[in-house]
Amino acid sequence: MSVSDQLLDLLTIRQLLLERVIAGENVAFNKQLDSVAEAITKALKGKELTEYQGKRLDKAVAELSDMVKLNSPELSAIAASEASFMQSAFASVGIKAVLPPAAAVEAIAKSSLTQGATISSWFGQLNETTRFNISRAVKNGVMLGLTNSQIAKSILGNGDKGSEPIAKSRRDGVAIIRTATQTVANDVRVAGYEENADIIKAVQWVATLDSRTSDICMARSGKSWTLPDFVPIGHSIPWNGGPPAHWACRSTSLPVTRSMAEITGKAADKIAPRTRASMNGAVPREMTFDQFLKGKPTAFADEMLGVGRADLWRSGKITLAQLLDQRGNPLTLAQLEARYGTAAKATKAATVAVPKIAALPAGDIDATIAAVKSFTQSDAIASAEKLLSIQLDKLGIARRAAFDSPVKNDELFAKAFKAEDVYYASAKSLNTLRIAEKARLLELVSLPQNMRGNAADVITGTVNLNYRKSVNAAAIIVSKLVHKDIMPVGVGVKGIRGNRAYFMEDRTIHINKNTSISVIVHEIVHDIEYSQPDVSAKTKAFLLKRANGEQTQSLQKLMGNKSYDQLEMTYVDEWKKRGGSHYMGKLYLRASTEILTMGVERILKDAKEFADNDPEYFRFMLEILRRVN
């Protein structure tokens, strides 16, 4: 393999890692907007703005728009990291490259022009545009007589979809961050090429060749320009500053080294003997990311892009463009440096098989089911229940004696109050024992530690203090029950005024302070079917298998609950007969079912009852949650 091809390999790996760093920066940026959204929502819970006029209204509008103070990411560290990586990449192929001066690298981070302006200028404009759009939305809302709640919706939107000010700013900010990061990384690389012009004779454009590659980049991919003048070689397309060529561009640049015949004098000393034979002056071979990934061990794609997503790509269930979308696989700069900061570390990730946690065998499911079914209640609970029953009888006797006395008797009332205190203390102790018993049963169906994801990754954004504790508890349960390959990551949380919690396709759960932990778990688990197409296919197949050709029926009529819409339909099957609910058979036209969500709720409520009364459903849940082949 020529030196140019070896460098292509290394810098392609680096580009994949940069995608994850960009995803990490975007997560941080969206957290800023989450805070702005929360502040605006809180501010609009006061007096209706339609009651304000003149200066008072102007002041309220100004206060809302002034909540927008978005900070741009710090690119100096990324620039320094890129320069260091470049040097180690050259060293790994036997070339002693010279780093650009530190001052030059810092200047690139501060002053590189992203589509004609610095990142600080773009963020300044983003702040001003967001403030202006918020002011306009508020004034339009007041003019139309909207309530504060309606005005809030017209400002916040739904995630990064729609034309609302915050939604639009999410999209614009993400595009700025991606393009600016790519600009700095590419400018640092080119500065490094120019610094080593005695070895590098040209620069080549390499596009991310997948279904989303733009015509601009497709036309330039594989073409070369001279250094340092950037004169086209064998074509007439101008360099025009190099990549990125447009907003959200993912193209990068690669060096074309001189041949040994072209290198004389001092420069020859910078080349290791083992490298000289491979320096033929040829441009790197052109390849697509698809070809690149298929040429690496399976463990490489698993390590770089996530095991679950890589498996889906290999089986043809998601496209390469979907695979390269790293929103669910972010990487901080610190993690980048620690894991892959040098070419040697990056090369190791590409060539050494990273141990993949195998799916649990079916025998593990059998053992878990047997353990759950043989689970017995502790003697302490039986004793506590018996004691509580005796104390309830005593409390009844004491109360009747006090209230049936023909004259008020303080002594009898004191005895009744004492009996009441004893009863409630025992009830509290029994409840503590039952919670511990549930936890013991839950451990039987929980995953081994090496198969669990990080509970802190489940939820993203700011969570209201009223339900933060419950959300954190739910995230811990999800991390215990759901294999890390399919565990929901980066789910948002929003508040509701009604009582019925729900999940939205923008990957947000909507709850309030009264939503129970088990229901929060239920809503988080909905994300699995939206994020994992193979799981969605399995749950839908299971639902249809259980329905066995029957016609759907109205949930509203079956459950006698008018909170259900008339169009909410379900397969009756034997869900309720086997200890569950009619809701388990609910039919959706999109990716979701209620199979996983209601199944997890049954596990949390009483896994033994679930395993005893609906063994088919219980086994299916374990197979999905444990990723059994």
C-alpha positions in Angstrom: 0.0 0.0 0.0 1.4 3.4 -1.0 2.0 6.1 1.6 -0.8 8.2 0.1 -3.2 5.2 0.5 -2.1 4.7 4.1 -2.7 8.4 4.9 -6.1 8.1 3.2 -7.0 5.2 5.5 -5.9 7.1 8.6 -7.6 10.4 7.7 -10.8 8.6 6.8 -10.8 7.2 10.3 -10.2 10.6 11.7 -13.1 12.0 9.6 -15.4 9.4 11.2 -14.3 10.5 14.6 -14.8 14.1 13.8 -18.4 13.3 12.9 -18.8 12.1 16.5 -17.1 15.1 17.9 -19.4 17.3 15.9 -22.4 15.3 17.3 -21.0 16.0 20.8 -20.8 19.7 20.1 -24.4 19.6 18.8 -25.6 17.9 22.0 -24.0 20.8 24.0 -25.5 23.4 21.7 -29.0 21.9 22.0 -28.7 21.9 25.8 -28.3 25.7 25.6 -31.5 25.9 23.6 -33.3 23.6 26.0 -32.4 26.0 28.8 -33.7 29.0 26.7 -36.9 27.0 26.0 -37.4 26.2 29.7 -36.9 29.8 30.7 -39.4 31.1 28.1 -42.0 28.5 29.1 -41.6 29.4 32.8 -41.9 33.2 32.0 -45.1 32.6 30.0 -46.8 30.9 32.9 -47.6 34.3 34.4 -50.1 36.9 33.4 -51.5 36.7 29.9 -49.5 39.0 27.5 -52.7 40.0 25.8 -53.4 42.1 28.9 -50.3 44.1 28.4 -50.0 47.3 26.3 -47.5 49.9 25.2 -44.2 50.0 27.1 -45.2 47.2 29.4 -45.7 44.9 26.5 -42.4 46.0 24.9 -40.6 45.3 28.2 -42.1 41.8 28.4 -41.1 41.1 24.7 -37.6 42.4 25.4 -37.2 40.2 28.5 -38.2 37.1 26.6 -35.9 37.7 23.6 -33.0 38.6 25.9 -33.1 35.1 27.3 -31.3 34.0 24.1 -27.5 34.0 24.9 -26.1 31.2 22.7 -22.3 30.5 23.0 -20.3 29.2 20.1 -18.1 26.1 20.6 -14.5 26.6 21.4 -12.6 25.4 18.3 -9.0 26.1 19.5 -8.7 22.7 21.2 -10.1 21.0 18.1 -7.5 22.8 15.9 -4.6 21.8 18.2 -5.9 18.2 18.3 -6.1 18.1 14.5 -2.5 19.4 14.1 -1.2 16.9 16.6 -3.0 14.1 14.9 -1.6 15.1 11.5 1.9 14.9 12.8 1.3 11.4 14.3 -0.4 10.2 11.1 2.7 11.2 9.1 5.0 9.6 11.7 3.0 6.3 11.5 3.9 6.0 7.8 7.5 6.9 8.4 7.5 10.7 7.6 8.9 13.2 10.1 6.4 16.0 9.4 6.7 19.5 10.8 3.7 21.0 12.7 2.4 24.4 11.7 3.4 27.0 14.4 1.1 27.0 17.4 0.2 30.6 16.7 -0.9 29.7 13.2 -3.1 26.9 14.5 -4.6 29.3 17.1 -5.2 31.9 14.4 -7.0 29.3 12.2 -9.3 28.4 15.1 -10.1 32.1 15.7 -10.3 33.5 12.2 -11.1 30.7 9.7 -14.0 31.8 7.5 -17.0 29.5 7.4 -19.0 30.4 4.3 -17.5 33.9 4.5 -17.6 34.7 8.2 -16.0 33.5 11.5 -17.9 31.2 13.8 -18.2 34.0 16.4 -19.8 36.2 13.7 -22.2 33.4 12.7 -23.2 32.9 16.4 -23.7 36.6 16.9 -26.0 36.6 13.9 -27.8 33.5 15.2 -28.4 35.2 18.6 -29.8 38.3 16.9 -32.0 36.4 14.5 -33.4 34.2 17.2 -34.2 37.2 19.4 -35.8 39.0 16.5 -37.9 35.9 15.6 -39.0 35.4 19.2 -40.1 39.1 19.5 -42.0 38.8 16.2 -43.7 35.6 17.4 -44.8 37.2 20.7 -46.1 40.4 19.0 -48.0 38.4 16.4 -49.5 36.2 19.1 -50.7 39.2 21.1 -52.2 40.7 18.0 -54.0 37.5 17.2 -55.2 37.2 20.8 -53.4 33.9 21.5 -52.9 32.6 25.1 -49.5 32.5 26.6 -49.4 28.7 26.1 -50.2 29.1 22.4 -47.5 31.8 22.1 -45.0 29.5 23.8 -45.8 26.8 21.2 -45.3 29.3 18.4 -41.8 30.0 19.7 -40.6 26.6 20.7 -41.9 24.3 18.0 -41.3 20.6 18.1 -37.6 19.6 18.3 -35.7 20.9 15.2 -38.8 20.6 13.0 -40.9 23.5 11.8 -40.4 27.2 11.3 -40.7 28.3 14.9 -37.8 30.4 16.2 -36.3 27.8 18.6 -36.8 25.0 16.1 -35.2 26.9 13.3 -32.3 28.0 15.5 -31.6 24.4 16.4 -31.2 23.5 12.7 -29.1 26.6 11.9 -26.9 26.2 14.9 -26.2 22.5 14.1 -25.3 23.5 10.5 -22.9 26.3 11.7 -21.2 24.0 14.2 -20.7 21.2 11.6 -19.4 23.5 8.9 -17.2 25.6 11.2 -15.6 22.4 12.8 -15.0 21.0 9.3 -13.5 24.3 8.2 -11.1 24.5 11.0 -10.0 20.8 10.7 -9.4 21.2 7.0 -7.6 24.5 7.3 -5.3 23.0 9.9 -4.6 20.1 7.6 -3.8 22.3 4.6 -1.5 24.4 6.8 0.3 21.2 7.7 0.6 20.2 4.1 2.0 23.6 3.2 4.5 23.4 6.1 5.8 20.2 4.6 5.7 21.2 0.9 9.2 19.5 0.5 7.4 16.2 0.9 3.8 17.0 -0.2 3.3 18.2 -3.7 -0.5 18.4 -4.0 -3.8 18.2 -2.1 -6.7 15.9 -3.0 -10.4 16.5 -2.4 -12.2 13.5 -0.8 -16.0 13.6 -0.5 -18.1 11.5 1.8 -19.6 9.4 -1.0 -23.0 8.3 0.0 -26.6 9.0 -1.0 -26.4 12.5 0.5 -23.2 13.7 -1.2 -23.9 17.0 -3.0 -23.2 17.6 -6.7 -20.6 20.2 -5.8 -18.5 17.7 -3.8 -19.2 14.8 -6.2 -17.7 16.8 -9.0 -14.5 17.6 -6.9 -14.0 14.2 -5.2 -10.7 12.6 -6.3 -9.4 15.7 -8.0 -6.1 17.3 -7.0 -4.5 20.8 -6.8 -0.9 21.8 -6.6 0.7 23.2 -3.4 1.0 26.0 -2.4 -0.8 27.6 -5.4 -3.8 25.3 -5.7 -3.6 25.0 -9.5 -6.0 22.3 -10.8 -4.2 19.2 -12.0 -5.8 17.7 -15.0 -9.1 19.6 -14.7 -10.3 23.2 -14.5 -12.3 23.3 -11.3 -11.0 26.0 -8.9 -10.0 25.2 -5.3 -12.0 28.1 -3.9 -10.7 27.6 -0.4 -11.2 23.9 -0.4 -13.7 21.9 1.7 -16.2 22.5 3.2 -17.8 23.7 0.0 -21.2 24.4 1.4 -23.2 24.3 4.6 -23.1 20.9 6.5 -20.4 19.7 4.0 -18.6 16.5 5.0 -15.8 16.6 2.5 -12.1 16.7 3.5 -8.7 17.0 2.0 -5.8 14.5 1.7 -2.1 15.0 0.9 -0.4 13.6 -2.2 3.3 12.9 -1.4 6.2 13.4 -3.8 8.0 10.4 -5.2 11.5 9.6 -3.9 12.8 10.8 -7.3 11.3 14.2 -6.6 12.7 14.5 -3.1 16.3 15.6 -2.8 18.7 16.9 -0.1 17.4 17.4 3.4 13.9 16.3 2.7 15.1 12.8 2.0 16.3 12.6 5.6 12.7 13.0 6.8 11.7 9.7 5.2 12.2 6.4 7.0 13.9 3.8 4.8 10.9 1.4 5.1 8.7 4.2 3.7 10.8 5.1 0.6 9.7 2.2 -1.6 6.0 3.1 -1.1 6.4 6.8 -2.0 5.6 6.7 -5.7 4.0 10.1 -5.9 0.6 8.6 -6.9 -2.6 10.1 -5.6 -4.6 8.1 -3.1 -7.1 5.6 -4.5 -10.7 6.9 -4.5 -13.1 5.0 -2.5 -16.6 5.4 -1.0 -17.2 5.2 2.7 -19.1 2.0 1.9 -16.0 0.4 0.4 -13.9 1.8 3.2 -16.1 0.2 6.0 -16.4 -3.1 4.2 -12.6 -3.3 4.0 -12.3 -3.1 7.8 -12.9 -5.8 10.4 -16.5 -6.0 11.7 -15.3 -4.7 15.1 -14.2 -1.4 13.5 -17.6 -0.3 12.4 -19.0 -1.5 15.7 -16.4 0.6 17.6 -16.8 3.7 15.5 -20.5 3.8 14.7 -22.2 1.7 17.3 -22.9 -2.1 17.4 -26.6 -2.0 16.8 -26.5 0.6 13.9 -23.5 -1.2 12.3 -25.5 -4.5 12.4 -28.5 -2.8 10.7 -26.2 -1.4 8.0 -24.6 -4.7 7.3 -28.0 -6.4 7.0 -29.2 -3.7 4.6 -31.9 -2.3 7.0 -30.5 1.2 7.1 -28.6 3.2 4.5 -25.0 4.4 4.7 -26.2 7.9 5.2 -28.3 6.8 8.2 -25.3 4.9 9.5 -23.1 8.0 9.3 -25.6 10.1 11.2 -23.8 10.2 14.6 -26.4 12.1 16.6 -26.9 9.1 18.8 -23.2 8.4 19.2 -21.5 11.6 20.3 -17.9 12.0 21.3 -16.4 14.8 23.4 -13.0 16.2 22.4 -11.6 14.8 25.7 -12.8 11.3 24.8 -11.4 11.7 21.3 -8.0 12.5 22.6 -8.1 9.7 25.2 -9.3 7.0 22.9 -8.1 7.9 19.4 -5.9 11.0 19.8 -2.9 9.6 17.9 -2.7 7.8 14.6 -1.5 4.7 16.5 -4.6 4.6 18.6 -6.8 5.2 15.6 -5.0 2.5 13.6 -5.5 0.1 16.5 -9.2 0.7 16.5 -9.3 -0.1 12.8 -7.2 -3.2 12.9 -7.6 -4.9 16.3 -10.9 -6.7 16.8 -12.8 -5.0 19.6 -14.6 -7.7 21.6 -18.2 -7.6 20.7 -20.6 -8.6 23.5 -22.4 -11.6 22.1 -26.1 -11.9 22.2 -27.2 -14.1 25.1 -28.0 -17.7 24.1 -31.5 -19.0 24.4 -30.4 -21.1 27.3 -29.9 -17.9 29.3 -33.6 -17.1 28.8 -34.6 -20.5 30.0 -32.5 -20.1 33.1 -34.0 -16.6 33.8 -37.6 -17.8 33.3 -37.0 -20.8 35.6 -35.5 -18.4 38.3 -38.4 -16.0 38.0 -41.0 -18.8 38.2 -39.4 -20.4 41.3 -39.1 -17.0 43.0 -40.7 -17.2 46.5 -41.8 -14.4 48.8 -39.6 -14.0 51.8 -40.8 -15.1 55.2 -40.4 -11.6 56.5 -43.1 -10.3 54.2 -45.5 -13.1 55.2 -44.9 -12.3 58.9 -45.3 -8.5 58.4 -48.6 -9.1 56.5 -49.9 -11.3 59.3 -48.8 -8.7 61.9 -50.5 -5.9 60.0 -53.7 -7.8 59.8 -53.7 -8.3 63.6 -53.0 -4.6 64.1 -55.8 -3.6 61.8 -58.2 -5.7 63.9 -56.9 -4.0 67.0 -57.2 -0.6 65.4 -60.8 -1.3 64.5 -61.6 -2.4 68.1 -60.0 0.7 69.6 -61.8 3.1 67.2 -65.2 1.5 67.8 -64.6 1.7 71.6 -63.7 5.4 71.3 -66.6 6.4 69.0 -69.2 4.2 70.5 -68.7 5.4 74.1 -71.8 7.3 75.3 -69.6 10.1 76.6 -66.3 11.4 75.3 -63.5 9.3 76.8 -60.0 10.8 76.3 -58.4 7.6 77.5 -60.2 5.5 74.8 -59.3 8.1 72.1 -55.7 8.0 73.2 -55.7 4.2 72.8 -57.2 4.6 69.3 -54.6 7.1 68.3 -51.8 4.9 69.6 -53.2 1.9 67.7 -53.4 4.0 64.6 -49.7 5.0 64.9 -48.7 1.4 65.4 -50.7 0.3 62.4 -49.3 2.9 60.1 -45.7 2.3 61.2 -46.2 -1.4 60.5 -47.7 -0.6 57.1 -44.7 1.5 56.3 -42.3 -1.3 57.2 -44.3 -3.8 55.1 -44.1 -1.4 52.1 -40.3 -1.1 52.6 -40.1 -4.9 52.6 -42.2 -5.1 49.4 -40.1 -2.6 47.6 -37.0 -4.6 48.5 -38.7 -7.8 47.3 -39.6 -6.2 44.0 -36.0 -5.1 43.6 -34.8 -8.6 44.3 -37.2 -10.0 41.6 -36.1 -7.3 39.2 -32.5 -8.3 39.6 -33.4 -11.8 38.2 -34.4 -10.2 34.9 -31.7 -7.5 34.8 -28.8 -7.7 32.4 -25.3 -8.6 33.4 -23.2 -5.5 34.0 -21.2 -5.8 30.8 -24.4 -5.7 28.7 -25.8 -2.6 30.3 -25.5 0.9 28.9 -24.9 4.1 30.9 -28.1 5.3 32.6 -26.8 8.9 32.3 -27.0 8.6 28.5 -30.7 7.8 28.3 -32.0 11.3 28.9 -30.7 14.5 27.3 -31.5 18.2 28.0 -32.7 19.9 31.1 -35.3 18.1 33.2 -37.8 19.9 35.4 -37.0 19.6 39.1 -40.6 18.5 39.8 -40.0 15.1 38.1 -36.2 15.0 37.7 -35.8 12.3 40.5 -38.4 10.1 38.9 -36.9 10.5 35.4 -33.4 9.5 36.8 -34.9 6.5 38.5 -36.6 5.5 35.3 -33.3 5.9 33.3 -31.5 3.5 35.8 -34.3 0.9 35.3 -34.0 1.2 31.5 -30.3 0.7 31.6 -30.7 -2.4 33.7 -33.3 -4.1 31.5 -32.4 -3.0 28.0 -29.3 -4.3 26.2 -26.9 -1.4 25.5 -27.1 -2.0 21.8 -30.7 -1.0 21.7 -30.9 1.2 24.9 -32.6 4.5 24.2 -30.0 7.3 24.2 -30.6 11.1 24.1 -34.4 11.1 24.8 -35.8 14.5 25.7 -38.3 15.3 28.4 -41.1 17.8 28.3 -43.9 18.7 30.7 -47.6 18.4 30.1 -50.7 19.9 31.8 -52.9 16.8 31.2 -52.5 13.5 33.0 -51.9 11.2 30.1 -48.2 10.8 29.4 -47.0 10.2 25.8 -44.0 9.7 23.5 -43.4 11.8 20.4 -41.6 10.8 17.2 -39.1 13.7 17.8 -37.8 11.4 20.6 -39.3 13.3 23.5 -41.4 12.0 26.4 -44.2 14.2 27.8 -44.9 13.8 31.5 -45.8 15.7 34.6 -44.9 15.6 38.3 -47.5 12.9 39.0 -46.3 10.5 36.3 -45.2 7.3 38.0 -41.7 5.9 37.4 -43.1 2.8 35.6 -45.0 5.0 33.2 -41.9 7.1 32.5 -40.0 3.8 31.8 -42.9 2.9 29.5 -42.6 6.2 27.5 -38.8 5.9 27.2 -39.0 2.3 26.0 -41.2 3.5 23.1 -38.0 5.0 21.6 -36.6 1.5 21.0 -39.0 0.7 18.2 -38.4 4.1 16.5 -34.6 3.8 16.7 -34.3 0.0 16.0 -36.2 -1.0 12.8 -35.5 -4.7 13.5 -37.1 -4.5 16.9 -40.2 -2.7 15.5 -40.6 -5.5 12.9 -40.4 -8.2 15.6 -43.0 -6.5 17.9 -45.4 -5.9 15.0 -45.0 -9.6 14.0 -45.7 -10.7 17.5 -48.8 -8.5 17.8 -50.2 -9.9 14.6 -49.4 -13.5 15.6 -51.3 -13.0 18.9 -54.2 -11.3 17.1 -54.5 -14.4 14.9 -56.7 -12.7 12.3 -59.2 -11.2 14.7 -60.8 -7.7 14.0 -59.7 -4.7 16.0 -62.1 -3.2 18.6 -62.5 0.2 20.2 -60.4 0.8 23.3 -62.9 3.4 24.5 -65.7 0.8 24.5 -63.6 -2.1 25.8 -62.1 -0.1 28.7 -65.1 2.2 29.4 -62.8 5.2 29.3 -63.7 8.2 27.2 -60.2 9.6 27.5 -59.4 7.2 24.6 -60.1 8.6 21.2 -62.8 6.7 19.2 -60.2 5.8 16.6 -57.9 4.1 19.1 -58.2 0.4 18.3 -56.9 -2.8 19.7 -56.6 -6.5 19.2 -58.4 -8.1 22.2 -56.6 -11.4 22.1 -56.1 -12.8 25.6 -54.0 -9.9 27.0 -56.4 -9.2 29.8 -57.3 -12.9 30.4 -53.6 -13.6 30.9 -53.2 -10.9 33.5 -52.5 -7.9 31.2 -54.6 -5.2 29.6 -56.5 -4.6 26.4 -54.1 -1.7 25.8 -51.3 -4.2 25.0 -52.9 -5.0 21.7 -53.2 -1.4 20.5 -52.7 -0.9 16.8 -50.6 1.9 15.4 -50.0 2.8 11.8 -46.4 3.9 12.5 -43.3 2.1 13.9 -44.6 1.7 17.5 -46.7 -0.9 19.3 -47.5 -1.2 23.0 -45.9 -4.7 23.2 -42.5 -3.6 24.6 -43.8 -0.7 26.7 -46.6 -2.6 28.5 -44.4 -5.7 28.8 -41.8 -3.7 30.7 -44.5 -2.3 32.9 -45.6 -5.9 33.7 -42.0 -6.9 34.5 -41.8 -3.9 36.9 -45.1 -4.7 38.5 -44.6 -8.4 39.1 -42.3 -10.4 36.8 -43.3 -13.7 38.4 -47.0 -13.1 37.8 -46.1 -12.2 34.2 -44.0 -15.3 33.6 -46.7 -17.6 35.2 -49.8 -16.1 33.4 -48.4 -15.2 29.9 -45.2 -17.2 29.4 -45.2 -16.6 25.6 -45.2 -12.8 26.0 -42.7 -12.9 28.9 -40.2 -15.0 26.8 -40.6 -12.6 23.9 -39.8 -9.6 26.1 -36.6 -11.2 27.4 -35.5 -12.2 23.9 -35.9 -8.6 22.7 -34.5 -6.9 25.8 -31.5 -9.2 25.9 -30.8 -9.3 22.1 -31.1 -13.1 21.9 -30.5 -14.3 18.3 
